[in-house]
Amino acid sequence: MSSAFAADRVVGANATLDMEPGARSAALGSATLAVEGDYLGLGTNAYQLSQAKYMWASFSHTAYYEDTKYDYASMVIPLPKNQGIGVSFSRFGADDIPYIRDGEPVPEGSNYNTLSIADWGFSVAWGRRFIDRLDLGIAFHVLYRDMDQTGWGFRGDASARYQIMDDFYVSGLLKGWTSSAATWESGEFEYSAPEFYLALSYGLPVEYLYGKFNFYWQSAGLFHHEARDLDFDEDTHGGERFWEDPLDWLSGGRGGVEFAFDFGLKLRVGLSSFTTFKSVTAGAGLTIANFLVVDYAFESHPVFSPVHRVSISFSPYLFGHKPREEGHLSKTDAAKKLVTEEPEYLPAEEYVEESIQETPVSVEQTPKAPVNQSVPAPEKPAVTAPTAPATPIVETDDEILE
């Protein structure tokens, strides 16, 4: 008895893993690869775990059309030596779907049988800073699909970020370096080839507005053709690779702008596709007492109805402690620290010594004391020493003058 094994190459195997969970990145056009500090995007930019200083727990909820929901939860744990680990769990599906079994009559009213379909995802990610300006990260994902037939999927991603200059970064993502594979209970096996993405981020402080502009951009895939027309117009040609049509490749990118006020409020706007302005995104975020971050995103689409997304991040450590001192400051932050911090006071001993050096001492101000105040007088005065009045002692840094 022999069995045949067939592997089919498809586009978008385990595509549920590409869904945007975080409201912050979603409001910025889903340019997740460029956004650092959004721990709901661990599947895309695991490199950011190298910057984790506190434990964070994050949750998000998204309501799609036709009562389809996407729920996501993640936890970040910092490790020594500029390392961090993160785990996440997600569910994308719909519940209470009415159905009729073959041969059964159509029920009256709403007395239907119901079922649920869902994709369950689990991810683990690790990141570390290897050199002063380079952060690396890897992530592994497992997907379980419960539909008319069940299936399992697997994918491994690798990401990196390099600091070109102060507040200017370039990032890269190799998605599916293990290939993105899925197997079904029917025996069918599917896989998708690896893909590579680029991203840029830049920060511009604006002191008179008491905040900072952050600009984010993420490219389309470099290796393969992909559909980029959100209007689903089949007559429109697009999806070329970079070396075939650079302008078409650039139009498939996404990006956003964020203004972060110093007091914790953030305003955002973006485009999830540069091919149409009907893909506009917007949102806001608020940091409350350092330990709680609440984000909201609105996402429009030229065909489907708009999507609203909410996410919350909470740090147990910052709930009861003040933020620790930063190990490294950027040039902008260091300049602010020098301007705003109070001068350090000298120790008492150094202060006294400095006062003696700077303040001139006159003989009249010096308390008069006999030379032999601390030395016992001899029993008989020396014959050769003439009698003279006591001379005061003046102490300086170089010598003692009598």
Disulfide bonds with the S-S distance in Angstrom:
none
